[in-house]
Amino acid sequence: MKWIQILLVGTFGVLLEGCTVGPKYTKAPVPMPNPDTYKELDGWKTAQPNDQAVKGKWWELFNDSELNSLEDEVTVSNQNLKIVQARFREARAQVRYNRSFEFPTLTVAPSLVGERRSQNAPYFPSTTYSTGDYVLPFDLSYEVDVWGRVRRTVAAAREEAQATEGDLETLSLSLHAELALDYFELRSADAQGQLLHDTVKAYAEALQLTINRLEGGAAPKSDVAQAQTQLDAARVEETDITVQRAQHEHAIAILVGRPPAQLSLPARTSDFQPPDISVGLPSQLLERRPDIAASERRVAEANEQIGIARAAYFPTVLLNAAAGFQSQSIADWFAWPSRFWAVGPTIAETIFDSRRRRANSQAAQANYDAMVANYRQTTLTAFQQAEDNLAALRILEREAQQQREATKSAEESLQIFTNRYVGGADPYLQVLTAQTIALENERNDVDIRRRRMDASVLLIKALGGGWDRSQLPTGKQLGQIGKDQAQQNGHGGN
């Protein structure tokens, strides 16, 4: 009869496990453009066919082998990335830890105790002064998941692990974008440095021209002083640009996990042009952006926490069992008469907690509301970033054309005023003014190219960098023990 009772209790518990308290999760709606298109897309042209779609190694769109090599180093050597990779492995381990509560816990605690009693023991003296107690107990404990608390805890851990994977991809995207930005800033500094070097050379020739005219009596000494001042100012600017270049080179070294002393990038000037980028639809940002995916997963996790908080209102059902051998003599420790066992369920319910559970439930609901708002705000920010950089690229393209025309006009004007000065028709002040205007336009031309490259990188980042929500690990993948990143890096890390 006892075994029948045990079977009935177990069957009752299994049937109750199908009950889960708390709300079912539904993805929160987010504000979307209507129609589903970008405001700043007007006039934007992309390559056809779609050969410029943003893929995993999106930096290869820029066709720069040196940039590709540096980006690959970020993937394997950046220390901030390794921190988040470790956090993801920790989150995976938490999934397996919480999943272990779905199964019974079996413990064993053997003990061997010898005891000699005092002959002068009070009350009931015994003629037996030495005894032994040899126990080999096996204890089994199992929480019957009647209200779904354990299942929701496992689900919450799984969703947090998925969110952590999204955090990892977000950081990876940010670091790769940061390296690309620093790289193009460095190459822009190279272009500025080359421009200033050529300018110093031209100003030195202009200074020699004024000296020759002074010696020939065709120009006052003030022209030489003005030309010398202009040359010295250009040399200062040429020297100053090296500070910016050094700082960007140092930043790149840190991003690829090297001390600045171990990285040296030779100066190189290139006429970079931003690639055509397939931007897709605004609704695709919800799938492409890892930060949006991470925010949505934390909404799901917060929903599980509401169910866990509500489950605390209901009784906890535990199934306990113990069995083993116990004897006062080691000789008959494992004899059949030395066996013992005990089994039975325990039901525990909190009667009074001064509204502790209610406060916990309200806190879980408030946290859910906060996660929903964060999810929506993250989505809005994604739309803004995409629109900002679409507008920047579209406007900067037109500005670059205008600037090229202005630079050409400034160079022609400088040549005209130089010729007029040589012919004695204009004072040297006109040449100085034309030199200043020409240099300003030439430097602005280089800077606009840099801004266009930066906007391209930021647009790719805003579009998710080729990542897709389908790359989030599934529950099965998170539960597998297998070989993970810890084994790749070596236990204990670097």
ZAMARGU-4260 file (C-alpha; in steps of 0.2 Angstrom, whole numbers, plus 5000, padded with zeros to 4 digits):
<rodrens>
0) 5000/5000/5000 | 5014/5012/5004 | 5022/5010/4987 | 5005/5013/4979 | 5003/5029/4989
5) 5021/5035/4983 | 5016/5031/4965 | 5000/5042/4967 | 5009/5056/4975 | 5022/5056/4961
10) 5009/5054/4947 | 5000/5069/4955 | 5015/5079/4955 | 5019/5075/4937 | 5002/5081/4932
15) 5003/5097/4941 | 5020/5101/4932 | 5009/5106/4917 | 5003/5121/4927 | 5013/5137/4925
20) 5008/5153/4933 | 5012/5171/4926 | 5009/5179/4909 | 5014/5172/4893 | 5027/5181/4883
25) 5022/5191/4868 | 5034/5203/4859 | 5031/5221/4863 | 5026/5232/4848 | 5038/5246/4843
30) 5035/5262/4834 | 5038/5259/4815 | 5039/5272/4801 | 5024/5272/4790 | 5027/5269/4776
35) 5041/5257/4780 | 5055/5268/4772 | 5068/5280/4778 | 5065/5299/4778 | 5082/5303/4772
40) 5083/5290/4758 | 5077/5302/4745 | 5091/5303/4731 | 5101/5288/4739 | 5107/5276/4726
45) 5113/5258/4729 | 5123/5246/4718 | 5113/5234/4707 | 5113/5220/4708 | 5114/5220/4727
50) 5133/5216/4727 | 5136/5229/4741 | 5125/5221/4754 | 5132/5222/4771 | 5139/5205/4776
55) 5148/5198/4791 | 5166/5206/4787 | 5158/5222/4782 | 5174/5231/4782 | 5179/5222/4766
60) 5168/5234/4757 | 5181/5247/4758 | 5194/5236/4748 | 5209/5240/4760 | 5219/5225/4764
65) 5228/5234/4778 | 5211/5238/4786 | 5205/5220/4784 | 5221/5214/4793 | 5218/5225/4807
70) 5200/5221/4809 | 5204/5203/4810 | 5216/5206/4824 | 5202/5215/4834 | 5191/5199/4833
75) 5204/5188/4841 | 5215/5200/4852 | 5204/5214/4859 | 5203/5213/4878 | 5186/5221/4880
80) 5179/5209/4868 | 5187/5195/4878 | 5178/5201/4894 | 5161/5200/4886 | 5165/5183/4879
85) 5169/5177/4896 | 5152/5185/4902 | 5143/5175/4888 | 5151/5159/4894 | 5146/5163/4912
90) 5128/5165/4906 | 5129/5149/4897 | 5135/5140/4913 | 5120/5148/4922 | 5108/5140/4910
95) 5115/5123/4914 | 5115/5127/4933 | 5097/5132/4933 | 5092/5117/4922 | 5100/5105/4935
100) 5085/5109/4946 | 5073/5101/4934 | 5081/5084/4941 | 5082/5076/4958 | 5097/5080/4969
105) 5105/5064/4976 | 5118/5065/4990 | 5127/5053/5001 | 5135/5056/5018 | 5143/5040/5025
110) 5149/5041/5043 | 5158/5030/5055 | 5157/5035/5073 | 5164/5025/5088 | 5159/5030/5105
115) 5164/5025/5123 | 5152/5030/5136 | 5157/5034/5154 | 5154/5021/5167 | 5149/5035/5179
120) 5135/5041/5167 | 5120/5048/5177 | 5102/5041/5178 | 5104/5024/5169 | 5121/5016/5170
125) 5125/5003/5157 | 5137/4989/5157 | 5140/4993/5139 | 5153/5006/5138 | 5158/5006/5119
130) 5147/5007/5104 | 5148/5010/5086 | 5137/5019/5073 | 5140/5015/5055 | 5128/5024/5043
135) 5128/5024/5023 | 5113/5035/5019 | 5107/5041/5002 | 5096/5056/5002 | 5085/5061/4987
140) 5077/5078/4986 | 5066/5084/4972 | 5056/5100/4970 | 5040/5096/4960 | 5038/5111/4948
145) 5020/5113/4951 | 5019/5131/4947 | 5032/5132/4934 | 5045/5142/4945 | 5060/5131/4939
150) 5055/5131/4921 | 5053/5150/4921 | 5070/5151/4930 | 5078/5141/4916 | 5069/5151/4903
155) 5075/5167/4911 | 5093/5161/4911 | 5092/5156/4893 | 5085/5173/4888 | 5099/5182/4898
160) 5112/5171/4889 | 5104/5176/4872 | 5104/5194/4878 | 5122/5192/4883 | 5126/5185/4865
165) 5118/5201/4858 | 5129/5212/4870 | 5144/5202/4863 | 5139/5206/4845 | 5135/5224/4849
170) 5152/5227/4857 | 5161/5218/4843 | 5152/5229/4830 | 5156/5244/4840 | 5175/5239/4841
175) 5176/5235/4823 | 5168/5252/4818 | 5179/5261/4830 | 5194/5254/4822 | 5188/5258/4805
180) 5185/5276/4811 | 5202/5278/4818 | 5210/5270/4803 | 5201/5283/4791 | 5206/5297/4803
185) 5224/5291/4802 | 5224/5291/4783 | 5215/5308/4783 | 5229/5314/4794 | 5242/5307/4781
190) 5233/5316/4767 | 5233/5332/4778 | 5251/5330/4782 | 5255/5327/4763 | 5245/5343/4759
195) 5254/5353/4772 | 5271/5346/4766 | 5268/5352/4749 | 5261/5368/4755 | 5277/5372/4765
200) 5287/5368/4749 | 5277/5380/4739 | 5278/5394/4753 | 5297/5392/4753 | 5297/5395/4735
205) 5286/5410/4737 | 5298/5416/4751 | 5312/5415/4739 | 5303/5424/4726 | 5300/5439/4738
210) 5319/5438/4743 | 5324/5439/4725 | 5312/5454/4722 | 5319/5463/4737 | 5336/5461/4731
215) 5331/5467/4714 | 5323/5482/4722 | 5306/5477/4716 | 5298/5473/4733 | 5299/5480/4750
220) 5306/5471/4765 | 5288/5469/4772 | 5284/5456/4758 | 5299/5445/4764 | 5292/5446/4782
225) 5275/5442/4777 | 5281/5427/4766 | 5292/5421/4781 | 5277/5422/4793 | 5266/5412/4781
230) 5279/5399/4779 | 5282/5397/4798 | 5263/5396/4801 | 5262/5382/4788 | 5276/5373/4796
235) 5267/5374/4813 | 5252/5366/4805 | 5262/5352/4797 | 5270/5348/4814 | 5253/5349/4823
240) 5245/5336/4812 | 5258/5323/4817 | 5250/5324/4835 | 5233/5318/4828 | 5241/5304/4818
245) 5251/5298/4833 | 5235/5297/4844 | 5225/5288/4831 | 5239/5275/4828 | 5240/5272/4847
250) 5221/5270/4848 | 5222/5257/4834 | 5236/5248/4843 | 5225/5246/4859 | 5210/5240/4849
255) 5220/5226/4841 | 5227/5221/4858 | 5245/5228/4856 | 5255/5241/4866 | 5257/5257/4855
260) 5276/5254/4854 | 5272/5237/4844 | 5262/5245/4830 | 5268/5256/4817 | 5258/5260/4801
265) 5268/5268/4787 | 5261/5285/4781 | 5250/5282/4765 | 5238/5293/4756 | 5223/5286/4747
270) 5209/5294/4738 | 5195/5285/4748 | 5178/5284/4741 | 5163/5278/4752 | 5156/5261/4745
275) 5138/5259/4739 | 5128/5251/4754 | 5112/5242/4753 | 5102/5249/4767 | 5086/5238/4766
280) 5070/5243/4775 | 5068/5250/4793 | 5059/5235/4799 | 5074/5225/4795 | 5084/5234/4809
285) 5074/5224/4821 | 5082/5208/4815 | 5099/5216/4810 | 5104/5225/4826 | 5111/5215/4840
290) 5107/5228/4853 | 5089/5228/4848 | 5089/5209/4849 | 5097/5209/4866 | 5084/5222/4873
295) 5070/5211/4867 | 5077/5196/4875 | 5078/5205/4891 | 5060/5210/4890 | 5057/5191/4888
300) 5068/5188/4904 | 5058/5201/4913 | 5042/5192/4909 | 5049/5176/4916 | 5053/5185/4932
305) 5035/5190/4934 | 5030/5172/4933 | 5043/5167/4946 | 5037/5181/4958 | 5019/5175/4956
310) 5024/5157/4959 | 5030/5162/4976 | 5011/5164/4982 | 5009/5145/4980 | 5015/5131/4990
315) 5032/5123/4987 | 5030/5104/4984 | 5046/5094/4989 | 5048/5075/4987 | 5061/5068/4999
320) 5067/5051/5000 | 5081/5042/5010 | 5088/5025/5010 | 5104/5016/5016 | 5112/5005/5029
325) 5115/5008/5047 | 5123/4996/5060 | 5132/4997/5077 | 5144/4984/5071 | 5155/4985/5055
330) 5153/4966/5053 | 5134/4967/5049 | 5134/4985/5042 | 5128/4979/5025 | 5117/4965/5031
335) 5099/4965/5025 | 5092/4969/5042 | 5103/4985/5043 | 5093/4993/5029 | 5082/5008/5031
340) 5072/5019/5020 | 5060/5034/5021 | 5050/5043/5008 | 5036/5056/5008 | 5031/5073/5001
345) 5033/5090/5009 | 5022/5105/5006 | 5028/5122/5012 | 5017/5138/5011 | 5021/5155/5018
350) 5007/5161/5028 | 5013/5179/5033 | 5028/5189/5025 | 5022/5207/5028 | 5019/5209/5009
355) 5036/5204/5004 | 5030/5193/4990 | 5018/5207/4984 | 5032/5219/4984 | 5043/5207/4974
360) 5029/5205/4961 | 5027/5223/4959 | 5046/5225/4957 | 5046/5212/4943 | 5031/5221/4934
365) 5040/5237/4935 | 5056/5230/4929 | 5046/5222/4914 | 5039/5239/4910 | 5057/5247/4911
370) 5063/5233/4899 | 5049/5237/4887 | 5053/5255/4887 | 5071/5252/4884 | 5068/5240/4870
375) 5057/5253/4861 | 5070/5267/4865 | 5084/5256/4857 | 5073/5254/4842 | 5070/5273/4840
380) 5089/5276/4842 | 5093/5264/4829 | 5081/5273/4817 | 5089/5289/4821 | 5106/5283/4818
385) 5102/5276/4801 | 5093/5292/4796 | 5107/5303/4802 | 5120/5294/4792 | 5109/5292/4777
390) 5107/5311/4777 | 5126/5314/4781 | 5131/5303/4766 | 5118/5311/4754 | 5122/5329/4759
395) 5141/5326/4760 | 5141/5319/4743 | 5134/5336/4736 | 5145/5346/4748 | 5161/5336/4741
400) 5156/5341/4723 | 5154/5359/4729 | 5170/5359/4738 | 5180/5352/4723 | 5174/5367/4713
405) 5179/5379/4727 | 5196/5371/4728 | 5199/5372/4710 | 5193/5391/4710 | 5205/5395/4724
410) 5220/5387/4716 | 5216/5397/4700 | 5214/5413/4710 | 5231/5409/4719 | 5240/5407/4702
415) 5232/5423/4695 | 5237/5434/4711 | 5255/5426/4711 | 5257/5431/4692 | 5250/5448/4695
420) 5262/5450/4710 | 5277/5445/4699 | 5271/5458/4686 | 5270/5471/4700 | 5251/5474/4697
425) 5246/5468/4715 | 5254/5469/4732 | 5260/5453/4741 | 5245/5454/4753 | 5234/5448/4739
430) 5245/5433/4737 | 5245/5429/4756 | 5226/5430/4755 | 5225/5419/4741 | 5237/5406/4748
435) 5227/5406/4764 | 5210/5403/4755 | 5218/5390/4744 | 5225/5380/4759 | 5209/5381/4768
440) 5199/5374/4754 | 5211/5360/4750 | 5211/5355/4769 | 5192/5356/4769 | 5192/5344/4753
445) 5202/5331/4763 | 5191/5333/4778 | 5175/5330/4769 | 5182/5314/4761 | 5186/5309/4779
450) 5168/5313/4785 | 5161/5303/4771 | 5171/5288/4776 | 5166/5290/4794 | 5148/5292/4789
455) 5149/5276/4779 | 5156/5266/4794 | 5143/5273/4805 | 5129/5269/4793 | 5135/5251/4792
460) 5136/5251/4811 | 5118/5258/4812 | 5112/5244/4800 | 5119/5230/4812 | 5135/5227/4802
465) 5128/5211/4793 | 5123/5203/4809 | 5106/5194/4809 | 5095/5189/4824 | 5095/5171/4818
470) 5113/5170/4824 | 5107/5170/4842 | 5110/5154/4850 | 5095/5142/4853 | 5091/5135/4870
475) 5098/5118/4865 | 5114/5126/4860 | 5115/5135/4876 | 5112/5119/4886 | 5126/5109/4877
480) 5141/5108/4888 | 5153/5104/4873 | 5168/5114/4869 | 5166/5133/4871 | 5177/5148/4870
485) 5185/5144/4886 | 5193/5129/4879 | 5199/5139/4864 | 5207/5152/4875 | 5214/5140/4887
490) 5207/5137/4905 | 5212/5152/4915 | 5213/5164/4900 | 5228/5175/4896
</rodrens>
